[in-house]
Amino acid sequence: EEAAAYRRQLAAARADASATVLELSETRIAETRAPEKLKLETLWKSDAAKQPGNILVIDAQTEHPRIFVNDHAEDWRTVVELDRHGAEILRHELPVPKSAAIASLKTIVDGDGKRWFAGSARLAQQVFVFNEKFELAFAYPDTTARHDGVGDFELVDFQGDGKPQLVVGFWGVLGVHGIDLTGKRLWTNRKPAPVVSLAAGPQNEVGWRQLLATTDRGEIYPLNGFGRADTSERVEDLAITKLIAANFQVENSSAFVGTAVQPNGTQLAAALSGDMQILWDVPLPGGTHRNQIEPITSGQLLPGRAGQWVFAGADGTLGIVSDDAQFFDSLAVGEELSGVAIAQFDGQHVLLVSTPQGLTAWEVRAISGPNR
């Protein structure tokens, strides 16, 4: 919340002297409203996580689909694992200090087929890396390190060689650090500071990828696997502070969505190509989330279309936009949102939503076919 307020103040400070600074009104939860072009059918509801948060879904064809939900009912160190039917498989009590908070998880598979997880929270002091059994591999940085908090973190295989790195961006002056999966720091780059977000770009023709780090000034730094960054980039006249990588990759699709706070305090989301060209943009609902939800996600939610972006508003609304911007729909859940994810189970296109009342899985269908 402090970081969001700071970004709003910064945007207002950049405006010309005649601009008006608007006070944000209290966020009100919108009344329940069904979508107009989509039909949602409840597949199941789960209360295995008593206070569910962000959701991580692993639904690769080589694995049985697995759903991981952060549970904040008693602490911020519990992850509940569910199967495709919403049944609890395991409850992972993460082996981290009592003062630690795990609000979201990231995952990757290395060249030996081993799965790794990384977990942390915005403005936390450390990022924790776990093996596939959720045993702690290491924490970064050391507890003796002084800093202003973690801005974001990612697991990235930069060169496609099966040797992923943990990359941590700090809110403050420490910049971005790259760490191998033994916990050894490989590189540091202090140019991107303070770091608001990290997003892994698509692979190039030789299988390499860059990591893009954004700052509170709207600068975007492309980093390679050695921590080297070219000069920073900007997106036209938008100060993109947060960047989210697409979970789909097809020709001529959006590689990212970036969010920007405009001088009047409103927020905008822009779909961006791999070379940072704006493809389309949409306004975002006002207000600030009171939790650590990752409010933007993507995946294939509609059959017949390459991918969709889902935007979770602080007012309990969900906006769905197709990658080609030819489809848009929205709904209101009627509750505060704390997590959202897209999955495919047995050919069903599924929207997963966390609220204080539990986790719900909806099958999503187009009312009049995929082109409506």
C-alpha positions in Angstrom: 0.0 0.0 0.0 2.9 2.4 0.8 4.5 1.6 -2.5 1.3 2.2 -4.4 0.7 5.5 -2.6 4.3 6.5 -3.5 3.8 5.7 -7.2 0.6 7.8 -7.2 2.4 10.7 -5.6 5.3 10.3 -8.1 2.9 10.4 -11.1 1.2 13.5 -9.7 4.6 15.2 -9.2 5.4 14.6 -12.9 2.3 16.3 -14.0 2.3 20.0 -15.0 1.5 22.7 -12.5 -2.1 23.0 -13.6 -2.9 19.3 -13.0 -5.2 18.4 -10.2 -4.3 15.8 -7.6 -7.3 13.6 -6.9 -7.9 11.9 -3.6 -8.7 8.3 -4.0 -12.1 7.3 -2.7 -12.7 4.3 -0.5 -12.9 1.1 -2.5 -16.3 -0.4 -2.5 -17.0 -4.0 -3.5 -19.3 -4.1 -6.5 -22.5 -6.1 -6.4 -22.4 -9.6 -7.9 -22.8 -9.4 -11.7 -22.7 -12.2 -14.2 -20.7 -11.8 -17.5 -22.6 -11.1 -20.7 -20.8 -13.1 -23.2 -19.5 -16.0 -21.1 -21.2 -18.7 -19.1 -19.6 -19.8 -15.8 -20.4 -23.2 -14.4 -19.2 -24.0 -10.9 -17.0 -27.1 -11.0 -16.2 -27.1 -7.3 -15.6 -25.0 -4.2 -12.9 -25.7 -1.7 -12.4 -24.5 1.9 -9.2 -26.4 2.4 -7.4 -23.1 2.5 -9.2 -21.2 5.2 -8.0 -17.8 4.0 -6.8 -18.4 0.4 -4.5 -16.1 -1.4 -2.6 -16.3 -4.6 -2.9 -19.5 -6.7 -0.2 -21.4 -8.7 -1.3 -24.0 -11.2 0.9 -26.6 -12.7 -1.1 -28.3 -15.5 1.7 -29.4 -17.9 0.8 -32.4 -20.1 3.6 -34.4 -18.4 2.1 -34.0 -14.9 -1.2 -34.4 -13.2 -2.6 -30.9 -12.7 -1.6 -29.5 -9.3 -3.0 -26.4 -7.6 -1.1 -24.6 -4.9 -2.9 -22.0 -2.8 -1.3 -19.7 -0.2 -3.3 -20.0 3.0 -3.0 -17.0 5.4 -5.5 -18.1 8.0 -3.0 -18.7 10.8 0.3 -17.5 9.3 1.8 -16.6 6.0 3.9 -19.8 5.8 1.3 -22.4 4.7 0.6 -23.7 1.1 -2.3 -26.1 0.4 -2.0 -28.4 -2.5 -5.2 -29.5 -4.3 -5.9 -31.8 -7.2 -8.0 -30.9 -10.3 -11.2 -31.7 -8.4 -10.4 -29.4 -5.5 -9.6 -32.2 -3.1 -6.7 -31.5 -0.7 -3.6 -33.5 -1.4 -1.1 -32.1 1.0 -0.7 -29.2 3.4 2.8 -27.8 3.2 4.0 -26.0 6.4 6.9 -24.2 4.9 10.2 -24.4 6.8 10.9 -20.7 7.1 11.3 -18.3 10.1 8.2 -17.3 12.0 8.8 -13.7 10.9 8.7 -14.7 7.2 5.8 -14.2 4.8 5.1 -16.2 1.7 2.4 -14.5 -0.4 3.1 -16.0 -3.8 5.0 -18.8 -5.4 7.0 -19.2 -8.6 8.2 -22.5 -10.1 10.6 -23.9 -12.7 12.0 -27.2 -13.8 15.8 -27.6 -14.3 17.6 -29.6 -16.9 17.5 -32.8 -14.7 13.7 -32.6 -14.5 13.7 -31.4 -10.9 11.1 -28.9 -9.9 11.9 -25.8 -7.8 9.7 -23.3 -6.0 10.5 -19.8 -4.9 8.3 -17.9 -2.5 8.2 -14.5 -0.9 6.1 -11.4 -0.4 6.3 -7.7 -1.5 8.6 -5.8 0.8 9.7 -9.0 2.6 13.3 -9.4 3.7 14.1 -12.7 2.0 13.1 -15.0 -0.9 13.0 -18.7 -0.1 13.8 -21.5 -2.5 12.4 -25.0 -2.0 12.9 -28.3 -3.8 10.0 -30.3 -5.2 9.2 -31.7 -1.7 9.1 -28.1 -0.3 12.2 -28.7 1.7 14.2 -25.4 2.1 17.2 -25.2 -0.3 18.3 -21.7 0.7 17.1 -18.2 1.5 18.4 -15.0 -0.1 19.8 -12.6 1.0 21.4 -13.4 4.3 19.5 -12.1 7.3 22.4 -9.7 8.1 21.9 -7.9 4.8 20.2 -4.5 5.3 17.7 -3.4 2.6 14.3 -1.8 2.0 12.5 -5.0 1.1 12.0 -7.3 -1.9 10.3 -5.6 -4.9 9.8 -8.8 -6.9 11.5 -12.2 -7.7 11.6 -14.7 -10.6 13.0 -18.1 -11.5 14.5 -17.8 -15.0 16.4 -20.1 -17.3 18.2 -17.4 -19.3 20.1 -19.5 -21.8 17.8 -22.5 -22.1 20.5 -24.8 -20.7 18.5 -26.2 -17.8 20.4 -24.0 -15.2 17.8 -21.7 -13.8 18.6 -18.7 -11.7 16.7 -17.0 -8.9 16.6 -13.3 -9.6 15.7 -10.8 -6.9 14.8 -7.2 -7.4 15.0 -4.9 -4.3 12.9 -1.9 -3.3 15.7 0.5 -2.6 19.2 0.9 -3.9 20.4 -2.8 -4.1 19.1 -3.2 -7.7 18.8 -6.8 -9.1 20.8 -9.9 -8.0 21.1 -13.2 -9.8 21.6 -16.3 -7.7 22.2 -19.9 -8.8 20.2 -22.7 -7.2 22.9 -23.5 -4.7 22.4 -20.1 -3.2 25.5 -18.5 -4.7 25.2 -15.0 -6.0 26.3 -14.8 -9.6 25.9 -11.1 -10.4 24.5 -7.8 -9.3 23.2 -4.8 -11.3 22.3 -1.7 -9.4 21.1 0.4 -12.4 17.4 -0.7 -12.0 16.5 0.8 -8.6 14.1 0.8 -6.9 12.7 -2.4 -8.6 9.0 -2.6 -8.8 8.7 -5.8 -10.9 10.5 -8.4 -12.9 9.2 -10.2 -16.0 10.9 -12.9 -18.1 10.7 -12.2 -21.8 10.0 -14.8 -24.6 12.8 -16.9 -25.9 14.6 -15.7 -29.0 15.6 -17.8 -32.0 18.5 -19.5 -30.2 16.5 -20.2 -27.0 17.8 -17.4 -24.9 15.6 -14.9 -23.0 16.0 -11.6 -21.1 14.6 -10.5 -17.8 13.0 -7.1 -17.8 13.2 -5.0 -14.6 10.9 -2.0 -14.1 11.5 0.9 -11.7 9.2 3.4 -10.1 10.2 6.0 -12.7 8.8 4.0 -15.6 12.2 2.7 -16.8 12.5 -0.8 -18.2 15.9 -2.5 -18.0 16.5 -5.7 -20.2 18.9 -7.9 -18.3 20.7 -11.0 -19.6 21.9 -14.1 -17.7 25.1 -12.3 -16.7 23.3 -9.3 -15.2 24.3 -7.0 -18.0 21.7 -4.4 -19.1 21.5 -2.2 -22.1 20.3 1.3 -21.7 16.8 1.5 -20.1 13.7 1.8 -22.3 10.4 3.6 -22.0 7.0 2.8 -23.5 6.0 5.9 -25.5 4.5 8.4 -23.0 3.5 5.8 -20.4 5.5 5.4 -17.1 5.2 1.6 -16.9 6.0 0.6 -13.4 4.8 -3.0 -13.3 5.3 -5.6 -16.1 3.6 -9.0 -16.3 4.8 -11.6 -18.8 2.2 -13.6 -20.8 1.6 -17.2 -20.0 1.0 -17.9 -23.7 3.3 -17.4 -26.7 2.1 -17.3 -30.2 3.1 -15.2 -33.2 2.0 -11.6 -33.2 0.7 -11.9 -29.6 1.3 -9.6 -26.6 4.4 -10.6 -24.7 3.6 -8.5 -21.7 1.0 -6.3 -20.0 2.3 -3.2 -18.3 0.5 -1.0 -15.8 0.9 2.7 -15.4 -0.4 5.4 -13.1 -1.6 8.4 -15.0 -1.2 12.0 -13.6 -4.8 12.1 -12.5 -4.3 9.0 -10.3 -6.1 6.5 -12.6 -4.4 3.3 -13.7 -4.0 1.9 -17.2 -3.0 -1.5 -18.5 -1.3 -1.7 -21.9 -0.6 -4.9 -23.9 2.9 -4.8 -25.2 4.8 -6.6 -27.9 8.2 -8.1 -27.3 9.8 -4.9 -28.5 7.7 -2.8 -26.2 5.1 -1.4 -28.7 1.6 -0.8 -27.4 -0.9 -3.1 -29.0 -4.0 -1.9 -27.0 -4.8 -0.5 -23.6 -7.7 -0.6 -21.1 -8.5 1.4 -18.0 -8.3 -0.4 -14.6 -10.8 -0.1 -11.8 -9.9 2.4 -9.1 -8.8 1.6 -5.6 -6.0 -0.4 -4.1 -6.0 -4.1 -3.2 -5.8 -4.6 0.6 -3.9 -7.9 0.2 -1.0 -9.2 -1.8 -3.0 -10.5 -4.8 -1.2 -10.8 -8.1 -4.0 -9.0 -9.9 -3.1 -9.7 -13.6 -2.8 -13.2 -15.1 -3.1 -14.8 -18.5 -3.7 -18.1 -20.3 -6.1 -19.8 -22.6 -9.5 -19.3 -21.1 -11.6 -19.4 -24.3 -11.4 -22.2 -26.9 -10.5 -20.9 -30.4 -8.5 -18.0 -29.2 -4.7 -17.8 -28.5 -4.9 -16.4 -25.0 -6.7 -14.0 -22.7 -5.7 -11.5 -20.0 -7.6 -11.4 -16.7 -7.6 -8.2 -14.6 -8.7 -8.5 -10.9 -10.0 -5.2 -9.6 -9.9 -4.0 -6.0 -13.7 -3.7 -6.2 -14.2 -7.5 -6.8 -14.5 -7.3 -10.5 -12.8 -9.4 -13.1 -12.1 -8.1 -16.6 -11.3 -10.6 -19.4 -9.6 -9.3 -22.6 -8.5 -11.5 -25.5 -5.0 -11.1 -26.7 -6.2 -9.7 -30.0 -8.5 -7.2 -28.2 -11.5 -8.5 -30.1 -13.2 -9.9 -27.1 -14.0 -8.3 -23.8 -16.2 -9.2 -20.9 -16.4 -8.6 -17.2 -18.1 -9.9 -14.0 -18.3 -9.0 -10.4 -17.7 -11.7 -7.8 -19.3 -9.6 -5.0 -16.4 -10.2 -2.6 -12.8 -9.0 -2.2 -10.5 -10.9 -4.5 -7.3 -12.5 -3.1 -6.1 -14.7 -5.9 -6.9 -15.6 -9.6 -5.5 -18.1 -12.0 -6.3 -19.8 -15.3 -6.0 -23.6 -15.9 -7.1 -26.4 -18.2 -8.4 -29.6 -16.6 -9.5 -32.5 -18.9 -10.1 -30.1 -21.8 -12.1 -27.7 -19.6 -11.1 -24.1 -19.5 -11.1 -23.1 -15.9 -11.0 -19.8 -14.0 -9.9 -20.2 -10.3 -10.7 -17.4 -7.9 -9.8 -16.9 -4.2 -11.9 -14.8 -1.9 -12.3 -14.8 1.9 -15.0 -17.4 1.5 -12.8 -19.9 -0.2 -11.5 -21.0 -3.6 -13.9 -21.5 -6.5 -13.3 -23.2 -9.8 -15.5 -22.2 -12.8 -15.6 -23.7 -16.2 -15.7 -20.9 -18.7 -17.7 -21.2 -22.0 -18.6 -18.6 -24.6 -22.4 -18.3 -24.9 -22.5 -17.9 -28.7 -19.2 -19.4 -29.7 -15.6 -18.2 -29.5 -16.1 -15.3 -32.0 -18.8 -13.4 -30.1 
